[in-house]
Amino acid sequence: MTFNIRFGTASDGQNSWSNRNQFVLDVIREHDMDTFNGWTGRTDGPKIDCVLARPTAIIPDAEIIRTSREDRYPSDHFSVWASVHIPAPADGR
């Protein structure tokens, strides 16, 4: 089961998140759902997570977060954390 969860800024009218969030919570609770993707946290495969930034951006620090809870992961890939510094444009805008 999947849900289209979007930012509250989307123009979804009747289907906006504010009109659907309680329904999603009720369904999850009713079916006692959990997430499962079979991912085991392997680190020997290709790196698929990226930090996309302007060429002028400075990324002094980044880290792949490999945290799990009882060998369970919140997603099918590791989280990525990065410190990104975006310099002001030369024209001051």
Backbone bond lengths (Angstrom), bond angles and torsions (degrees), N, CA, C in turn:
res aa  C-N    CA-C-N  psi(-1)  N-CA   C-N-CA  omega(-1)  CA-C   N-CA-C  phi
1 M - - - 1.435 - - 1.524 107.43 -
2 T 1.312 116.75 134.13 1.456 120.86 178.04 1.523 109.75 -130.82
3 F 1.306 115.70 157.76 1.454 121.90 177.87 1.508 108.90 -130.12
4 N 1.317 116.26 143.47 1.453 121.81 174.97 1.526 107.42 -84.88
5 I 1.307 116.38 95.76 1.463 121.13 -179.20 1.523 106.98 -102.38
6 R 1.328 115.56 117.84 1.456 120.66 -176.40 1.509 110.08 -125.85
7 F 1.317 115.14 167.98 1.455 120.21 175.89 1.526 109.65 -62.57
8 G 1.318 116.80 150.32 1.447 121.59 178.06 1.513 113.66 -66.87
9 T 1.321 117.43 -5.13 1.462 120.31 -179.80 1.521 112.16 -86.03
10 A 1.334 118.13 -10.38 1.464 120.90 -179.70 1.527 109.77 -67.70
11 S 1.319 116.79 144.41 1.468 121.65 178.93 1.530 109.32 -89.53
12 D 1.321 116.38 74.70 1.458 121.10 -176.39 1.522 113.27 -98.86
13 G 1.327 117.22 1.02 1.456 120.56 178.29 1.521 112.41 55.03
14 Q 1.334 116.37 -126.03 1.470 122.76 -179.65 1.524 112.24 -57.61
15 N 1.341 117.08 -29.15 1.463 121.00 -178.39 1.521 113.13 -92.74
16 S 1.305 118.31 16.39 1.464 120.58 -179.51 1.527 110.25 -63.46
17 W 1.313 115.67 155.27 1.463 121.25 -176.61 1.523 111.82 -56.65
18 S 1.318 117.40 -37.31 1.465 119.69 -179.04 1.529 111.41 -63.54
19 N 1.320 117.75 -24.06 1.471 121.48 176.94 1.529 112.39 -90.13
20 R 1.336 118.13 -13.15 1.459 120.81 -175.88 1.522 114.14 -112.64
21 N 1.327 118.51 -17.55 1.467 119.40 -170.40 1.524 113.25 -61.63
22 Q 1.301 119.10 -39.77 1.462 119.76 -179.80 1.526 110.61 -67.04
23 F 1.327 117.12 -38.62 1.466 120.95 176.98 1.527 110.74 -59.71
24 V 1.335 116.95 -46.38 1.466 120.92 179.89 1.527 110.24 -59.91
25 L 1.319 117.53 -46.22 1.467 120.48 178.88 1.518 111.53 -61.51
26 D 1.337 117.37 -41.64 1.466 120.73 179.77 1.526 111.43 -62.60
27 V 1.322 117.51 -42.71 1.468 121.18 -179.96 1.524 110.68 -65.72
28 I 1.320 117.22 -43.38 1.469 120.69 178.94 1.521 110.60 -61.06
29 R 1.311 116.70 -45.35 1.467 120.28 179.82 1.518 111.89 -67.45
30 E 1.339 118.04 -41.48 1.467 121.82 -177.99 1.524 111.96 -62.23
31 H 1.320 116.79 -38.04 1.465 121.23 -177.01 1.524 112.77 -97.58
32 D 1.339 116.93 3.96 1.460 122.00 -179.88 1.525 110.40 47.25
33 M 1.326 115.18 49.96 1.461 121.52 -174.21 1.515 111.90 -76.36
34 D 1.296 114.44 156.87 1.447 124.09 176.41 1.520 105.75 -140.51
35 T 1.295 117.78 171.48 1.457 119.13 174.95 1.517 108.93 -98.77
36 F 1.306 115.40 145.87 1.456 120.60 175.98 1.509 108.12 -149.46
37 N 1.292 115.55 132.68 1.457 119.00 176.75 1.522 111.91 -139.34
38 G 1.327 117.95 -3.05 1.458 120.74 177.84 1.511 114.80 75.82
39 W 1.304 117.02 1.66 1.466 120.28 -178.99 1.511 109.34 -72.95
40 T 1.309 116.96 136.58 1.466 121.31 -173.85 1.526 114.15 -107.78
41 G 1.310 118.12 1.78 1.458 119.91 179.32 1.513 114.13 80.42
42 R 1.320 116.98 23.99 1.477 119.98 178.28 1.519 110.54 -57.86
43 T 1.305 116.24 146.30 1.466 120.86 178.42 1.524 112.05 -117.61
44 D 1.324 117.25 6.90 1.460 119.56 -176.54 1.528 113.51 -98.05
45 G 1.318 118.14 4.77 1.463 121.20 -179.65 1.517 111.78 -95.02
46 P 1.324 115.62 -176.08 1.468 119.42 178.96 1.522 111.18 -68.67
47 K 1.303 115.74 151.55 1.466 121.64 177.33 1.530 107.62 -84.77
48 I 1.346 116.97 122.13 1.455 119.67 -177.69 1.519 112.84 -111.00
49 D 1.315 117.78 -11.67 1.457 120.65 -177.65 1.515 110.05 -90.61
50 C 1.319 116.05 138.11 1.459 121.39 -175.64 1.517 110.60 -135.16
51 V 1.293 115.30 157.92 1.459 122.14 168.84 1.525 104.86 -109.97
52 L 1.324 115.66 115.48 1.458 119.96 179.68 1.515 108.96 -98.18
53 A 1.316 116.00 130.42 1.461 120.17 -177.94 1.527 108.73 -151.98
54 R 1.318 114.74 165.60 1.460 120.28 175.64 1.523 109.35 -62.16
55 P 1.320 116.87 153.70 1.470 119.21 177.42 1.523 113.22 -59.35
56 T 1.333 117.78 -25.17 1.464 120.60 -179.20 1.533 112.38 -84.15
57 A 1.320 117.62 -9.48 1.467 120.89 -178.91 1.525 110.42 -67.60
58 I 1.304 114.26 147.00 1.460 121.25 177.68 1.529 106.68 -112.38
59 I 1.325 116.47 125.40 1.462 121.22 179.83 1.530 107.46 -116.71
60 P 1.344 116.38 89.32 1.461 120.01 -175.22 1.529 113.41 -74.55
61 D 1.326 117.15 -18.95 1.454 118.56 -176.61 1.524 109.36 -154.00
62 A 1.310 116.20 138.82 1.465 122.04 175.94 1.520 107.86 -151.01
63 E 1.308 115.24 154.80 1.461 119.22 -176.38 1.522 109.86 -152.81
64 I 1.311 116.79 141.56 1.456 122.52 170.10 1.516 106.31 -90.80
65 I 1.326 116.92 125.19 1.461 120.89 -177.92 1.516 108.63 -95.57
66 R 1.327 115.82 114.05 1.467 121.55 -174.49 1.528 112.45 -104.53
67 T 1.304 117.24 28.11 1.454 121.96 -176.97 1.523 111.07 -71.47
68 S 1.326 115.78 136.85 1.461 120.52 172.68 1.517 108.22 -132.95
69 R 1.301 115.47 164.52 1.449 121.62 176.36 1.518 107.32 -122.59
70 E 1.306 117.35 113.08 1.465 122.50 -177.34 1.525 110.78 53.06
71 D 1.340 116.00 43.90 1.461 123.72 -179.00 1.522 113.38 60.85
72 R 1.327 117.24 25.29 1.456 122.06 175.50 1.524 107.68 -116.29
73 Y 1.317 115.01 140.97 1.454 121.53 -176.89 1.523 110.08 -115.43
74 P 1.329 117.68 148.26 1.462 120.52 -176.72 1.525 113.87 -75.37
75 S 1.312 117.60 -8.50 1.456 120.33 -175.73 1.521 108.99 -153.06
76 D 1.326 116.52 -175.67 1.462 120.31 177.53 1.524 111.50 -96.87
77 H 1.313 116.19 19.04 1.466 121.52 174.12 1.521 108.13 -159.01
78 F 1.317 115.82 163.74 1.458 120.21 177.59 1.527 110.16 -73.76
79 S 1.308 115.90 152.66 1.464 120.58 173.37 1.521 109.22 -77.57
80 V 1.307 115.63 154.08 1.458 121.98 177.50 1.526 108.05 -122.22
81 W 1.316 116.14 131.63 1.460 122.69 176.74 1.515 107.09 -116.70
82 A 1.334 116.56 138.96 1.461 119.61 178.29 1.519 110.38 -147.55
83 S 1.310 114.63 145.08 1.458 121.72 171.52 1.526 105.72 -97.93
84 V 1.319 116.30 119.88 1.467 120.77 -175.90 1.527 109.31 -121.28
85 H 1.310 116.10 125.71 1.460 122.01 176.14 1.537 107.35 -110.69
86 I 1.318 115.72 122.37 1.449 120.72 179.41 1.519 108.52 -109.65
87 P 1.320 117.49 107.99 1.464 119.96 -178.09 1.528 111.35 -64.88
88 A 1.322 115.28 149.23 1.474 120.04 175.58 1.530 108.23 -63.88
89 P 1.326 117.02 143.83 1.474 119.45 177.06 1.524 111.13 -60.47
90 A 1.299 115.37 152.25 1.476 121.18 -177.94 1.527 111.37 -59.39
91 D 1.342 117.24 -29.83 1.468 119.30 -178.18 1.530 111.57 -84.84
92 G 1.335 118.99 2.31 1.458 123.47 173.92 1.514 115.30 81.85
93 R 1.301 118.95 6.27 1.479 120.80 179.82 1.481 112.58 -79.08
